Amino acid sequence: MSHTSQAPFPITRFRRTRQSPQIRALVQENTLSVGDLIWPVFVRDGDGVEEPVPSMPGVMRRSVDKVVEAAREAADLGIPAICLFPYTDPALKTPDCAEAWNPDNLSNRATRAIKAAVPGLAIMSDVALDPYNSDGHDGFVRDGKIVNDETVEALVKQALAQAEAGIDIIGPSDMMDGRIGAIRTALETAGHRDVMILSYAAKYASAFYGPFRDAVGASGALKGDKNTYQMNPANSDEALRLVERDLSEGADMVMVKPGMPYLDICRRVKDTFGAPTYAYQVSGEYAMIMAAAQNGWIDGDKAMMESLMCFKRAGCDGVLTYFAPQVARTLQNLR
């Protein structure tokens, strides 16, 4: 970026362009819109159920009928997409993770129900084995190790089942090597040419995921950690190599996860590749803002809006955020 030389004070006064809301709007460099939002939603079994997630104030696990209501709410607010995450019955969690590609599992039932009720809303899926794995890992565990290639074969079956159910965007969150190419090839071969892949390309082994694991019931099942397949938080260049690989294998969009602590990665990815770039404002980020707001330590609404604007400033085209409905209403009130 080139810079022109600035005249010294008082010829140049930067406060001139901050003096009123109207002038600040004229010189604002980035904007946040409802079209930037993807709303993650948790689905569970049952009927008429809205179950609070204690570590995520305001977030619910919803039965399929209530997820359909949430989808209608999203569409009415102008939110373009929701992302489904299943809270799987522990009895269905097995070492072979077969429920992951069951055509009638929670995620696939919810997808079909949403498509029937709100056909214009885009639906994103989660492709990983952890919601279905009795070991709590994103891949198969063999002799204490998470195996890669066998896991990729299972992820392909999971992605194909989701595509058959009508999913619009496949979201591989597992961080196994080679899974994007395998899923893309399988989708093409099966005729699902228009199904998109939003790859969790730079997903870090982060402490900020704790409340999410509570929400999907994976916390108690997890044995050990995920350091052998998720990224080291100390690494930055590696993220670019991973993004480049996933784009070369057929990802249409890429994601950085978590969000706020990794804005530098968002910026580097967007500047380097120019591809559609997203961030996931993860459960821990959401929970921190909500907890501080509930304690009266910060203005929750202002912190929410500021945090999302930061993603746009860092180069993101959109954000997965649990704040999505609240943000949409706030933006509508601002207009």
FIRONU-216446 format. One record per residue (C-alpha): residue in three letters; x, y, z. Coordinates in steps of 0.2 Angstrom, whole numbers. Layout:
<atoms>
<ALA,<X,Y,Z>>
...
</atoms>
This chain:
<atoms>
<MET,<0,0,0>>
<SER,<7,17,-5>>
<HIS,<6,32,6>>
<THR,<6,50,2>>
<SER,<15,62,14>>
<GLN,<5,71,27>>
<ALA,<6,89,30>>
<PRO,<11,93,48>>
<PHE,<-1,98,62>>
<PRO,<-11,110,62>>
<ILE,<-12,109,42>>
<THR,<-17,91,45>>
<ARG,<-29,87,59>>
<PHE,<-35,69,59>>
<ARG,<-50,74,71>>
<ARG,<-58,84,57>>
<THR,<-65,67,49>>
<ARG,<-71,61,66>>
<GLN,<-81,76,71>>
<SER,<-99,69,68>>
<PRO,<-107,52,64>>
<GLN,<-111,58,46>>
<ILE,<-92,62,43>>
<ARG,<-86,46,51>>
<ALA,<-98,36,40>>
<LEU,<-91,45,24>>
<VAL,<-73,40,28>>
<GLN,<-76,22,36>>
<GLU,<-65,10,28>>
<ASN,<-74,-6,32>>
<THR,<-93,-11,34>>
<LEU,<-102,-25,42>>
<SER,<-118,-32,34>>
<VAL,<-131,-46,38>>
<GLY,<-124,-54,22>>
<ASP,<-107,-57,31>>
<LEU,<-115,-69,44>>
<ILE,<-116,-88,46>>
<TRP,<-125,-94,61>>
<PRO,<-120,-110,69>>
<VAL,<-134,-120,77>>
<PHE,<-134,-135,88>>
<VAL,<-147,-149,84>>
<ARG,<-152,-163,96>>
<ASP,<-165,-177,96>>
<GLY,<-183,-175,103>>
<ASP,<-197,-164,98>>
<GLY,<-201,-146,104>>
<VAL,<-184,-145,113>>
<GLU,<-174,-129,116>>
<GLU,<-161,-134,129>>
<PRO,<-149,-120,135>>
<VAL,<-130,-123,134>>
<PRO,<-124,-117,151>>
<SER,<-107,-112,145>>
<MET,<-114,-102,131>>
<PRO,<-127,-90,137>>
<GLY,<-141,-87,125>>
<VAL,<-136,-103,114>>
<MET,<-148,-118,113>>
<ARG,<-148,-136,108>>
<ARG,<-163,-137,97>>
<SER,<-173,-152,91>>
<VAL,<-176,-153,72>>
<ASP,<-193,-144,73>>
<LYS,<-185,-130,83>>
<VAL,<-170,-129,71>>
<VAL,<-182,-126,57>>
<GLU,<-190,-112,67>>
<ALA,<-172,-105,69>>
<ALA,<-169,-107,50>>
<ARG,<-185,-97,47>>
<GLU,<-179,-83,59>>
<ALA,<-162,-83,50>>
<ALA,<-170,-81,33>>
<ASP,<-182,-67,40>>
<LEU,<-167,-58,46>>
<GLY,<-158,-59,30>>
<ILE,<-144,-71,37>>
<PRO,<-138,-80,21>>
<ALA,<-133,-97,29>>
<ILE,<-133,-107,45>>
<CYS,<-121,-121,50>>
<LEU,<-127,-137,58>>
<PHE,<-119,-146,73>>
<PRO,<-126,-161,80>>
<TYR,<-127,-166,99>>
<THR,<-127,-185,96>>
<ASP,<-135,-197,109>>
<PRO,<-120,-205,118>>
<ALA,<-127,-222,114>>
<LEU,<-124,-219,96>>
<LYS,<-106,-214,98>>
<THR,<-95,-229,93>>
<PRO,<-77,-232,88>>
<ASP,<-82,-235,70>>
<CYS,<-92,-218,70>>
<ALA,<-105,-226,58>>
<GLU,<-118,-213,63>>
<ALA,<-108,-200,54>>
<TRP,<-114,-206,37>>
<ASN,<-131,-213,42>>
<PRO,<-143,-204,30>>
<ASP,<-155,-202,44>>
<ASN,<-143,-195,57>>
<LEU,<-148,-178,66>>
<SER,<-138,-167,54>>
<ASN,<-146,-175,38>>
<ARG,<-163,-175,45>>
<ALA,<-162,-157,50>>
<THR,<-155,-153,33>>
<ARG,<-170,-161,24>>
<ALA,<-182,-152,35>>
<ILE,<-174,-135,33>>
<LYS,<-174,-137,14>>
<ALA,<-192,-142,14>>
<ALA,<-197,-127,25>>
<VAL,<-184,-113,20>>
<PRO,<-177,-118,3>>
<GLY,<-168,-102,0>>
<LEU,<-157,-103,15>>
<ALA,<-140,-110,13>>
<ILE,<-135,-124,24>>
<MET,<-117,-128,30>>
<SER,<-112,-144,37>>
<ASP,<-99,-150,49>>
<VAL,<-88,-165,42>>
<ALA,<-78,-173,56>>
<LEU,<-80,-188,67>>
<ASP,<-79,-181,84>>
<PRO,<-98,-179,87>>
<TYR,<-100,-198,83>>
<ASN,<-84,-205,90>>
<SER,<-84,-213,107>>
<ASP,<-66,-207,109>>
<GLY,<-71,-189,106>>
<HIS,<-58,-186,92>>
<ASP,<-60,-180,74>>
<GLY,<-53,-196,67>>
<PHE,<-52,-214,71>>
<VAL,<-41,-219,85>>
<ARG,<-30,-234,83>>
<ASP,<-17,-239,97>>
<GLY,<-19,-222,104>>
<LYS,<-15,-213,88>>
<ILE,<-27,-203,76>>
<VAL,<-25,-212,59>>
<ASN,<-26,-201,44>>
<ASP,<-30,-211,28>>
<GLU,<-43,-222,35>>
<THR,<-52,-207,43>>
<VAL,<-52,-198,26>>
<GLU,<-62,-213,19>>
<ALA,<-75,-211,32>>
<LEU,<-76,-192,30>>
<VAL,<-79,-194,11>>
<LYS,<-94,-206,16>>
<GLN,<-100,-193,28>>
<ALA,<-99,-179,16>>
<LEU,<-108,-189,2>>
<ALA,<-122,-192,14>>
<GLN,<-124,-174,18>>
<ALA,<-124,-169,0>>
<GLU,<-137,-182,-3>>
<ALA,<-148,-174,11>>
<GLY,<-146,-157,1>>
<ILE,<-132,-148,10>>
<ASP,<-125,-133,1>>
<ILE,<-108,-130,9>>
<ILE,<-97,-145,16>>
<GLY,<-87,-139,31>>
<PRO,<-73,-151,34>>
<SER,<-66,-147,51>>
<ASP,<-56,-162,55>>
<MET,<-39,-156,49>>
<MET,<-34,-173,41>>
<ASP,<-21,-172,27>>
<GLY,<-29,-175,10>>
<ARG,<-47,-174,14>>
<ILE,<-52,-159,3>>
<GLY,<-46,-168,-13>>
<ALA,<-54,-184,-8>>
<ILE,<-71,-176,-4>>
<ARG,<-70,-165,-20>>
<THR,<-67,-180,-31>>
<ALA,<-81,-190,-23>>
<LEU,<-93,-175,-24>>
<GLU,<-89,-173,-43>>
<THR,<-90,-192,-46>>
<ALA,<-107,-193,-37>>
<GLY,<-114,-178,-47>>
<HIS,<-114,-166,-33>>
<ARG,<-104,-153,-44>>
<ASP,<-112,-138,-36>>
<VAL,<-109,-142,-18>>
<MET,<-96,-130,-11>>
<ILE,<-82,-134,1>>
<LEU,<-78,-121,15>>
<SER,<-62,-129,22>>
<TYR,<-57,-127,40>>
<ALA,<-40,-124,32>>
<ALA,<-31,-116,47>>
<LYS,<-38,-123,62>>
<TYR,<-28,-122,78>>
<ALA,<-27,-133,93>>
<SER,<-35,-120,104>>
<ALA,<-41,-118,122>>
<PHE,<-55,-107,115>>
<TYR,<-66,-122,110>>
<GLY,<-71,-128,127>>
<PRO,<-89,-122,127>>
<PHE,<-92,-129,110>>
<ARG,<-87,-147,116>>
<ASP,<-100,-145,130>>
<ALA,<-113,-140,117>>
<VAL,<-110,-156,106>>
<GLY,<-107,-167,121>>
<ALA,<-89,-171,116>>
<SER,<-80,-164,131>>
<GLY,<-82,-180,142>>
<ALA,<-78,-192,128>>
<LEU,<-62,-184,122>>
<LYS,<-46,-194,127>>
<GLY,<-30,-184,126>>
<ASP,<-29,-169,115>>
<LYS,<-29,-164,97>>
<ASN,<-12,-158,95>>
<THR,<-7,-171,82>>
<TYR,<-19,-164,69>>
<GLN,<-24,-147,73>>
<MET,<-11,-132,71>>
<ASN,<1,-126,84>>
<PRO,<-4,-109,89>>
<ALA,<14,-103,88>>
<ASN,<14,-106,69>>
<SER,<9,-93,55>>
<ASP,<18,-98,39>>
<GLU,<11,-116,41>>
<ALA,<-6,-109,40>>
<LEU,<-2,-102,22>>
<ARG,<4,-119,17>>
<LEU,<-12,-127,23>>
<VAL,<-23,-114,14>>
<GLU,<-13,-116,-2>>
<ARG,<-15,-135,-1>>
<ASP,<-34,-135,2>>
<LEU,<-37,-122,-12>>
<SER,<-26,-133,-24>>
<GLU,<-37,-148,-19>>
<GLY,<-53,-140,-23>>
<ALA,<-59,-129,-8>>
<ASP,<-70,-115,-14>>
<MET,<-68,-105,2>>
<VAL,<-56,-106,17>>
<MET,<-58,-103,36>>
<VAL,<-47,-98,50>>
<LYS,<-52,-104,67>>
<PRO,<-52,-97,80>>
<GLY,<-56,-79,75>>
<MET,<-50,-65,86>>
<PRO,<-34,-72,92>>
<TYR,<-29,-76,74>>
<LEU,<-33,-60,65>>
<ASP,<-15,-59,59>>
<ILE,<-18,-76,50>>
<CYS,<-34,-70,42>>
<ARG,<-25,-55,35>>
<ARG,<-11,-65,28>>
<VAL,<-23,-78,20>>
<LYS,<-33,-64,12>>
<ASP,<-18,-54,6>>
<THR,<-9,-70,-1>>
<PHE,<-23,-79,-9>>
<GLY,<-37,-67,-12>>
<ALA,<-49,-82,-10>>
<PRO,<-66,-81,0>>
<THR,<-59,-80,18>>
<TYR,<-69,-83,33>>
<ALA,<-66,-84,52>>
<TYR,<-75,-94,66>>
<GLN,<-79,-83,81>>
<VAL,<-78,-98,92>>
<SER,<-88,-103,107>>
<GLY,<-74,-97,119>>
<GLU,<-74,-80,111>>
<TYR,<-93,-79,112>>
<ALA,<-93,-85,130>>
<MET,<-80,-72,136>>
<ILE,<-90,-58,129>>
<MET,<-106,-64,136>>
<ALA,<-99,-67,153>>
<ALA,<-91,-50,154>>
<ALA,<-107,-42,148>>
<GLN,<-117,-51,161>>
<ASN,<-106,-46,175>>
<GLY,<-107,-28,169>>
<TRP,<-89,-27,165>>
<ILE,<-91,-22,146>>
<ASP,<-105,-16,135>>
<GLY,<-109,-33,127>>
<ASP,<-118,-26,112>>
<LYS,<-104,-14,108>>
<ALA,<-91,-27,111>>
<MET,<-101,-39,99>>
<MET,<-101,-27,85>>
<GLU,<-83,-21,87>>
<SER,<-77,-39,87>>
<LEU,<-86,-43,71>>
<MET,<-80,-27,62>>
<CYS,<-62,-32,67>>
<PHE,<-65,-48,56>>
<LYS,<-69,-37,41>>
<ARG,<-55,-26,44>>
<ALA,<-43,-41,44>>
<GLY,<-49,-46,27>>
<CYS,<-63,-58,31>>
<ASP,<-77,-60,19>>
<GLY,<-89,-67,32>>
<VAL,<-89,-74,50>>
<LEU,<-97,-89,58>>
<THR,<-104,-82,74>>
<TYR,<-116,-86,88>>
<PHE,<-121,-68,88>>
<ALA,<-128,-69,71>>
<PRO,<-147,-65,75>>
<GLN,<-142,-52,88>>
<VAL,<-131,-44,75>>
<ALA,<-144,-44,61>>
<ARG,<-156,-36,73>>
<THR,<-144,-23,78>>
<LEU,<-139,-19,60>>
<GLN,<-158,-17,55>>
<ASN,<-160,-5,70>>
<LEU,<-146,5,64>>
<ARG,<-153,8,47>>
</atoms>
